[in-house]
Amino acid sequence: MTFLKCFSRFLYAQGRENNIINLSAQMSYRTLSAFIPFLMLLYNLINWFSAGVNETLVFVLSKILPQSIMDYVNLAMENASTISFSWGTNLILGFFILYVSVSAMHSLITSLNRISGQKETRGIIALWIQSILYLFLFLLIIFFTVFFYLFGEKLLAFIFNALNLSEFFAVFIILFTLLYIIIVPALIFTLIYMYAPKNHLGFFEALPGGAFVSICWFTILFSYALFANVALDFSTFFFNLQGPFSLFFVVYLICFTLTLGAVVNLYGAKQSSVKQTFPEDEND
């Protein structure tokens, strides 16, 4: 209870100081603008390596995201694979997709640096270059995440068949998928929290925020899928607004939890600093 009380006060103070609600709204606007273009960029990048990996990506996303949001994912990937223009038009479209995707990453970097309480001394050009670099690193991480999931699934299937335990494989692969979609995003978010601020954090300094966001995202998406797809039939109320409403709502919650993850890391750093300054209090 003491921890919750102290953290609630700290969160309230940070919310007033950094206006977390507005920061989350700005990030969600950038993210919404980049959502479909980013998926098109990701689809083309993965398809350049292997079309089979794209199918695995869609399968994994379909297990995590509600159907109303998966409709937008399928739309983005269909556009990326079927729409064809002239060379000049494709170049302009590619630049637009890259720009909005980089803008979302730029907003994330500046927001996390602000919440971390660090004064921004990086120039505009340096920030945009860093945003481009982080975007492509993020794309590569997603690619290798999907690749290793596919590789792990094949390897586990081979092991279970070799041990004559194939009847348990279906249950085990569900548990493996659940752990995978919690642990891997936690590591990805930890890397983001480590390198987004001007003064980089250590791995264990950024890990609490990464784990917090990963668990929150999993809980939010699972709860929303259960609520929207099972408990209620939104199509009878919102018709064509179901998809956009779902997307806006979930993206804002995602951005809000990203900012909260930075607050969790900042709170942990403050507590560690207090313990190092007053070690006798810990012994009492």
DRENTIVEX-11291 format. One line per 10 residues: their letters; for each residue x, y, z of N, C-alpha, C. Coordinates in steps of 0.1 Angstrom, whole numbers, plus 5000, padded with zeros to 4 digits. Example, Ala and Ser with C-alpha at 12.3 -4.5 7.8 and 13.67 -1.06 7.14 Angstrom:
residues 2
AS = 5132 4943 5078 5123 4955 5078 5132 4967 5078 | 5128 4978 5071 5137 4989 5071 5129 5000 5079
***
This chain:
residues 284
MTFLKCFSRF = 5008 4988 5000 5000 5000 5000 5009 5013 5000 | 5020 5012 5007 5029 5023 5008 5034 5026 4994 | 5038 5015 4987 5044 5017 4973 5033 5024 4964 | 5021 5018 4965 5010 5024 4956 5007 5038 4959 | 5008 5042 4972 5005 5055 4976 5016 5065 4971 | 5029 5061 4973 5040 5069 4968 5040 5070 4953 | 5038 5059 4946 5038 5059 4932 5026 5068 4926 | 5015 5067 4933 5003 5075 4928 5006 5090 4929 | 5012 5094 4940 5016 5108 4942 5026 5112 4932 | 5036 5103 4929 5046 5106 4920 5040 5107 4906
LYAQGRENNI = 5031 5098 4902 5025 5098 4889 5016 5111 4887 | 5009 5115 4898 5001 5127 4897 5010 5139 4895 | 5021 5140 4902 5030 5151 4901 5036 5152 4887 | 5040 5140 4881 5046 5139 4868 5035 5143 4857 | 5023 5138 4860 5012 5141 4851 5009 5156 4850 | 5010 5163 4861 5008 5178 4860 5020 5185 4854 | 5032 5180 4858 5045 5187 4853 5046 5185 4838 | 5045 5173 4833 5047 5170 4819 5035 5169 4810 | 5023 5170 4817 5010 5169 4810 5010 5156 4801 | 5010 5145 4808 5011 5132 4802 4999 5129 4793
INLSAQMSYR = 4987 5134 4797 4975 5131 4789 4977 5138 4775 | 4982 5150 4774 4984 5157 4762 4995 5151 4754 | 5006 5147 4761 5017 5140 4754 5012 5127 4747 | 5004 5120 4754 4999 5107 4749 4990 5110 4737 | 4982 5121 4737 4973 5125 4726 4981 5128 4714 | 4992 5136 4716 5001 5139 4705 5008 5127 4699 | 5012 5118 4707 5018 5106 4702 5008 5097 4695 | 4996 5096 4700 4986 5088 4694 4982 5094 4680 | 4982 5107 4679 4979 5114 4666 4990 5110 4656 | 5002 5111 4660 5013 5107 4651 5012 5092 4647
TLSAFIPFLM = 5009 5084 4657 5008 5069 4655 4997 5066 4646 | 4985 5072 4648 4974 5070 4639 4977 5073 4625 | 4985 5085 4623 4988 5089 4610 4998 5079 4603 | 5006 5072 4611 5016 5063 4606 5012 5049 4606 | 5000 5046 4612 4996 5032 4614 4996 5023 4601 | 4988 5027 4592 4987 5020 4579 5000 5021 4571 | 5006 5033 4569 5018 5034 4562 5029 5026 4568 | 5030 5026 4582 5041 5018 4588 5039 5003 4585 | 5026 4998 4585 5024 4984 4582 5027 4981 4568 | 5025 4990 4559 5028 4988 4545 5044 4987 4543
LLYNLINWFS = 5051 4996 4551 5065 4996 4550 5070 4983 4556 | 5065 4979 4567 5069 4966 4574 5066 4954 4564 | 5054 4954 4558 5051 4943 4549 5060 4942 4537 | 5064 4954 4531 5073 4953 4520 5087 4949 4524 | 5091 4953 4536 5104 4949 4541 5105 4934 4543 | 5095 4929 4550 5095 4914 4553 5093 4906 4540 | 5085 4911 4531 5082 4904 4519 5095 4904 4510 | 5103 4914 4512 5116 4914 4504 5125 4902 4508 | 5124 4898 4521 5131 4886 4526 5124 4873 4523 | 5111 4873 4528 5104 4860 4527 5089 4863 4528
AGVNETLVFV = 5081 4858 4518 5066 4860 4519 5060 4851 4530 | 5067 4840 4533 5062 4831 4544 5062 4838 4558 | 5072 4846 4560 5073 4853 4573 5061 4863 4574 | 5057 4869 4563 5046 4878 4564 5033 4871 4568 | 5031 4859 4563 5020 4851 4568 5020 4848 4583 | 5032 4845 4588 5034 4843 4602 5031 4856 4610 | 5035 4867 4605 5032 4880 4611 5017 4883 4612 | 5010 4880 4601 4996 4882 4601 4989 4872 4611 | 4994 4860 4612 4988 4850 4621 4990 4854 4635 | 5002 4859 4639 5005 4863 4653 4997 4875 4656
LSKILPQSIM = 4996 4885 4647 4987 4897 4650 4973 4893 4652 | 4968 4884 4644 4954 4880 4645 4951 4873 4658 | 4961 4868 4665 4959 4862 4678 4959 4872 4689 | 4965 4884 4686 4966 4895 4696 4956 4906 4695 | 4953 4910 4682 4945 4922 4680 4930 4918 4678 | 4921 4927 4682 4907 4925 4679 4905 4925 4664 | 4894 4918 4660 4891 4917 4646 4889 4931 4639 | 4883 4940 4646 4880 4953 4640 4893 4960 4637 | 4904 4958 4645 4917 4964 4641 4924 4956 4631 | 4922 4942 4631 4929 4934 4621 4924 4937 4607
DYVNLAMENA = 4912 4943 4606 4907 4947 4593 4916 4958 4587 | 4921 4967 4596 4930 4977 4591 4944 4971 4587 | 4948 4961 4595 4961 4955 4592 4960 4948 4578 | 4949 4941 4576 4947 4934 4563 4946 4944 4552 | 4939 4955 4554 4938 4966 4544 4952 4971 4540 | 4960 4974 4551 4974 4979 4548 4982 4970 4540 | 4982 4957 4544 4990 4947 4537 4985 4944 4523 | 4971 4945 4521 4966 4943 4508 4970 4955 4499 | 4970 4967 4504 4974 4979 4496 4989 4978 4492 | 4997 4973 4502 5011 4972 4499 5014 4962 4488
STISFSWGTN = 5006 4951 4487 5009 4941 4478 5002 4942 4464 | 4991 4950 4464 4983 4951 4451 4984 4964 4444 | 4985 4975 4451 4985 4988 4445 4998 4991 4438 | 4998 4995 4425 5010 4997 4418 5008 5010 4410 | 5018 5019 4411 5018 5032 4403 5030 5033 4395 | 5031 5044 4389 5043 5047 4381 5055 5049 4390 | 5067 5049 4385 5079 5050 4393 5080 5062 4401 | 5076 5074 4395 5076 5086 4402 5066 5087 4413 | 5054 5081 4411 5043 5081 4421 5047 5072 4432 | 5053 5060 4429 5058 5051 4440 5069 5058 4448
LILGFFILYV = 5077 5066 4442 5088 5073 4450 5082 5083 4459 | 5072 5091 4455 5065 5100 4463 5057 5093 4475 | 5050 5082 4471 5043 5075 4481 5053 5069 4491 | 5064 5063 4487 5074 5058 4496 5079 5068 4505 | 5082 5080 4500 5087 5091 4508 5077 5095 4519 | 5064 5095 4515 5053 5099 4525 5052 5088 4536 | 5053 5075 4532 5052 5065 4542 5064 5066 4551 | 5076 5068 4546 5087 5069 4554 5086 5082 4564 | 5081 5093 4558 5080 5105 4566 5071 5103 4578 | 5059 5098 4576 5049 5097 4587 5054 5087 4597
SVSAMHSLIT = 5061 5076 4592 5066 5066 4602 5077 5072 4610 | 5086 5080 4604 5097 5086 4611 5091 5096 4621 | 5081 5103 4617 5075 5114 4626 5069 5107 4638 | 5063 5096 4637 5058 5089 4649 5070 5085 4658 | 5081 5080 4653 5093 5077 4661 5099 5089 4667 | 5099 5100 4660 5104 5113 4665 5096 5118 4677 | 5083 5117 4676 5074 5121 4687 5076 5112 4699 | 5079 5099 4697 5081 5090 4708 5094 5094 4715 | 5105 5097 4707 5118 5100 4713 5117 5113 4721 | 5111 5123 4716 5110 5136 4723 5101 5135 4735
SLNRISGQKE = 5091 5128 4734 5082 5126 4746 5089 5119 4757 | 5095 5108 4754 5102 5100 4764 5114 5108 4771 | 5121 5116 4763 5131 5124 4768 5126 5135 4777 | 5114 5140 4774 5108 5150 4783 5104 5144 4796 | 5097 5133 4795 5093 5126 4808 5105 5122 4816 | 5116 5119 4810 5128 5115 4818 5134 5126 4825 | 5129 5138 4822 5134 5150 4829 5147 5155 4824 | 5151 5151 4812 5164 5156 4806 5161 5167 4796 | 5170 5177 4797 5170 5188 4788 5174 5184 4774 | 5166 5187 4764 5169 5183 4750 5180 5192 4744
TRGIIALWIQ = 5191 5186 4742 5202 5194 4736 5206 5189 4722 | 5199 5178 4717 5202 5173 4704 5195 5183 4694 | 5202 5185 4683 5197 5194 4672 5185 5187 4665 | 5178 5195 4657 5167 5190 4649 5172 5179 4639 | 5183 5182 4632 5188 5172 4622 5192 5159 4629 | 5199 5161 4641 5203 5149 4648 5191 5141 4653 | 5181 5147 4657 5169 5140 4662 5162 5132 4650 | 5161 5139 4639 5155 5132 4627 5163 5121 4622 | 5176 5122 4622 5185 5111 4618 5184 5100 4628 | 5183 5103 4641 5182 5093 4651 5168 5086 4650
SILYLFLFLL = 5158 5093 4646 5144 5088 4644 5144 5078 4632 | 5151 5082 4621 5152 5073 4610 5159 5060 4613 | 5171 5061 4621 5179 5050 4625 5170 5041 4634 | 5164 5046 4643 5156 5038 4653 5144 5032 4646 | 5138 5038 4636 5127 5032 4629 5132 5020 4621 | 5143 5020 4615 5148 5008 4607 5152 4998 4617 | 5158 5002 4628 5162 4992 4638 5149 4985 4644 | 5139 4993 4646 5126 4987 4650 5120 4978 4640 | 5121 4981 4627 5116 4972 4617 5124 4959 4617 | 5137 4960 4618 5146 4948 4618 5142 4939 4631
IIFFTVFFYL = 5140 4946 4642 5137 4938 4654 5124 4930 4652 | 5114 4937 4646 5101 4930 4644 5103 4919 4634 | 5111 4921 4624 5114 4910 4614 5120 4898 4620 | 5131 4901 4628 5137 4889 4635 5129 4883 4646 | 5120 4891 4652 5111 4885 4662 5101 4875 4655 | 5096 4879 4644 5087 4870 4636 5094 4858 4631 | 5107 4861 4626 5115 4850 4621 5118 4839 4632 | 5122 4844 4644 5126 4835 4654 5113 4828 4660 | 5102 4835 4659 5090 4828 4663 5087 4816 4654 | 5088 4819 4641 5086 4808 4631 5096 4797 4632
FGEKLLAFIF = 5108 4801 4634 5119 4791 4636 5116 4783 4649 | 5113 4790 4660 5110 4783 4673 5098 4773 4672 | 5088 4777 4664 5076 4769 4663 5080 4756 4655 | 5088 4758 4644 5092 4746 4637 5101 4737 4645 | 5110 4743 4653 5120 4735 4661 5112 4727 4672 | 5103 4734 4678 5095 4727 4689 5086 4716 4683 | 5081 4718 4671 5073 4708 4665 5082 4696 4662 | 5094 4698 4657 5103 4687 4655 5107 4679 4667 | 5109 4687 4678 5113 4681 4691 5101 4672 4697 | 5089 4678 4696 5078 4671 4701 5075 4658 4693
NALNLSEFFA = 5076 4659 4680 5074 4647 4672 5085 4636 4674 | 5097 4641 4677 5108 4632 4679 5106 4624 4693 | 5100 4631 4702 5098 4625 4715 5084 4619 4717 | 5077 4618 4705 5063 4612 4705 5054 4619 4715 | 5055 4632 4715 5046 4640 4724 5038 4650 4716 | 5035 4646 4703 5028 4656 4694 5014 4659 4699 | 5008 4651 4708 4995 4654 4713 4995 4666 4723 | 5007 4669 4729 5008 4680 4738 5013 4693 4731 | 5016 4692 4718 5022 4703 4711 5013 4715 4710 | 5000 4712 4708 4990 4723 4706 4989 4732 4719
VFIILFTLLY = 4989 4725 4730 4988 4733 4743 5001 4740 4746 | 5012 4733 4743 5025 4739 4746 5028 4752 4737 | 5024 4751 4724 5026 4762 4715 5018 4774 4719 | 5006 4772 4725 4998 4783 4730 5005 4790 4741 | 5011 4782 4751 5019 4788 4762 5031 4795 4757 | 5038 4789 4747 5050 4794 4741 5046 4808 4734 | 5035 4809 4727 5031 4821 4721 5028 4832 4731 | 5021 4828 4742 5018 4838 4752 5030 4844 4758 | 5040 4835 4762 5052 4840 4768 5060 4848 4758 | 5060 4844 4745 5068 4851 4735 5063 4865 4733
IIIVPALIFT = 5049 4867 4732 5044 4880 4730 5044 4889 4742 | 5048 4884 4753 5050 4892 4765 5065 4895 4767 | 5074 4885 4766 5088 4887 4769 5095 4895 4758 | 5092 4892 4745 5099 4899 4734 5095 4914 4733 | 5082 4917 4734 5079 4932 4735 5085 4939 4747 | 5086 4932 4758 5092 4938 4770 5107 4941 4767 | 5114 4933 4760 5128 4936 4756 5128 4947 4746 | 5119 4947 4737 5119 4958 4727 5116 4972 4733 | 5106 4972 4742 5103 4985 4749 5115 4989 4758 | 5122 4979 4764 5133 4982 4773 5144 4989 4764
LIYMYAPKNH = 5146 4984 4752 5156 4990 4744 5152 5004 4740 | 5139 5006 4737 5134 5020 4734 5137 5029 4746 | 5133 5025 4758 5135 5033 4770 5150 5036 4772 | 5159 5026 4768 5173 5028 4771 5179 5039 4762 | 5175 5039 4749 5182 5047 4739 5174 5059 4734 | 5161 5061 4738 5154 5072 4734 5158 5085 4741 | 5160 5085 4754 5165 5098 4760 5179 5102 4756 | 5182 5115 4758 5195 5120 4755 5206 5113 4762 | 5204 5111 4775 5214 5103 4783 5208 5089 4785 | 5214 5080 4778 5209 5066 4778 5208 5060 4791
LGFFEALPGG = 5198 5051 4793 5197 5044 4806 5204 5030 4805 | 5206 5024 4816 5211 5011 4816 5200 5001 4814 | 5203 4989 4811 5193 4979 4808 5184 4977 4820 | 5189 4975 4832 5181 4972 4844 5173 4985 4848 | 5178 4997 4844 5171 5009 4847 5158 5010 4838 | 5159 5005 4826 5148 5006 4816 5139 4994 4817 | 5144 4983 4823 5136 4971 4823 5122 4972 4830 | 5121 4979 4841 5108 4980 4848 5097 4986 4838 | 5101 4997 4831 5091 5003 4822 5088 4994 4811 | 5098 4987 4805 5095 4978 4794 5086 4966 4798
AFVSICWFTI = 5088 4960 4810 5080 4950 4815 5066 4955 4818 | 5065 4967 4823 5052 4973 4826 5044 4975 4814 | 5050 4981 4803 5043 4983 4791 5038 4971 4784 | 5047 4961 4784 5044 4948 4777 5032 4941 4784 | 5032 4941 4797 5021 4935 4804 5008 4943 4802 | 5009 4956 4803 4998 4965 4800 4992 4963 4786 | 5001 4963 4776 4996 4961 4763 4989 4948 4761 | 4995 4937 4766 4988 4924 4765 4975 4924 4772 | 4974 4930 4784 4961 4931 4792 4951 4939 4784 | 4955 4951 4779 4946 4959 4772 4940 4953 4759
LFSYALFANV = 4949 4947 4751 4944 4940 4739 4936 4928 4742 | 4940 4920 4752 4932 4908 4755 4918 4912 4761 | 4918 4922 4770 4905 4927 4775 4896 4933 4765 | 4902 4941 4756 4894 4947 4746 4888 4937 4736 | 4897 4927 4732 4892 4917 4723 4881 4909 4730 | 4882 4906 4743 4871 4899 4750 4859 4908 4751 | 4860 4920 4753 4849 4929 4755 4842 4932 4742 | 4850 4935 4731 4844 4939 4718 4839 4927 4710 | 4847 4916 4711 4843 4905 4702 4834 4894 4708 | 4833 4895 4722 4825 4884 4728 4813 4891 4736
ALDFSTFFFN = 4816 4900 4745 4806 4906 4753 4796 4915 4745 | 4801 4922 4736 4793 4932 4728 4794 4930 4713 | 4784 4933 4706 4784 4934 4692 4784 4948 4688 | 4796 4954 4686 4796 4968 4683 4790 4972 4670 | 4790 4962 4660 4785 4966 4647 4770 4970 4647 | 4763 4965 4657 4749 4970 4658 4747 4984 4663 | 4758 4989 4669 4757 5003 4674 4765 5013 4665 | 4777 5009 4661 4785 5019 4654 4786 5016 4639 | 4782 5004 4634 4783 5001 4620 4797 5003 4615 | 4799 5012 4605 4813 5014 4600 4822 5022 4609
LQGPFSLFFV = 4817 5027 4620 4825 5035 4629 4832 5025 4639 | 4829 5012 4639 4835 5003 4648 4850 5002 4647 | 4854 5001 4634 4869 5000 4632 4876 5012 4636 | 4873 5024 4631 4880 5036 4635 4879 5039 4650 | 4868 5037 4656 4866 5039 4671 4876 5030 4679 | 4876 5017 4674 4885 5007 4681 4899 5011 4680 | 4903 5015 4668 4917 5019 4665 4921 5031 4673 | 4913 5042 4673 4916 5054 4681 4917 5051 4696 | 4908 5043 4701 4908 5040 4715 4920 5032 4719 | 4923 5021 4712 4935 5013 4715 4948 5020 4713
VYLICFTLTL = 4949 5028 4703 4962 5035 4700 4964 5045 4711 | 4954 5052 4716 4956 5061 4727 4960 5054 4740 | 4954 5043 4743 4958 5036 4755 4972 5031 4753 | 4976 5027 4741 4990 5022 4739 5000 5033 4741 | 4997 5045 4736 5006 5057 4738 5006 5061 4752 | 4995 5060 4759 4994 5064 4773 5002 5055 4782 | 5002 5042 4779 5010 5032 4787 5025 5034 4783 | 5028 5038 4771 5042 5041 4768 5048 5052 4777 | 5040 5063 4779 5044 5074 4787 5044 5069 4802 | 5035 5061 4806 5035 5056 4820 5048 5047 4822
GAVVNLYGAK = 5052 5040 4812 5064 5032 4813 5076 5041 4816 | 5077 5052 4810 5088 5062 4812 5087 5067 4827 | 5075 5069 4832 5073 5074 4845 5077 5063 4855 | 5074 5050 4852 5079 5039 4861 5094 5039 4862 | 5101 5040 4850 5115 5041 4851 5121 5053 4859 | 5114 5064 4857 5118 5076 4864 5116 5074 4879 | 5105 5068 4883 5102 5066 4897 5113 5056 4903 | 5116 5046 4895 5126 5036 4900 5140 5043 4902 | 5143 5052 4892 5156 5059 4894 5156 5068 4906 | 5145 5075 4908 5144 5084 4920 5145 5076 4933
QSSVKQTFPE = 5139 5065 4934 5140 5056 4946 5154 5051 4948 | 5160 5047 4937 5174 5042 4938 5183 5053 4943 | 5181 5065 4938 5189 5077 4942 5187 5080 4957 | 5175 5079 4961 5172 5082 4976 5178 5071 4985 | 5178 5058 4980 5184 5048 4988 5199 5049 4989 | 5205 5054 4978 5220 5056 4978 5224 5068 4986 | 5215 5078 4987 5218 5090 4995 5215 5088 5009 | 5205 5080 5013 5202 5078 5027 5201 5062 5029 | 5213 5056 5029 5212 5041 5031 5208 5037 5044 | 5209 5046 5055 5205 5042 5068 5190 5040 5069
DEND = 5182 5047 5060 5168 5045 5061 5163 5031 5057 | 5171 5025 5048 5168 5011 5043 5170 5001 5054 | 5180 5004 5064 5183 4995 5074 5173 4996 5086 | 5166 5007 5087 5157 5009 5098 5144 5001 5097
***
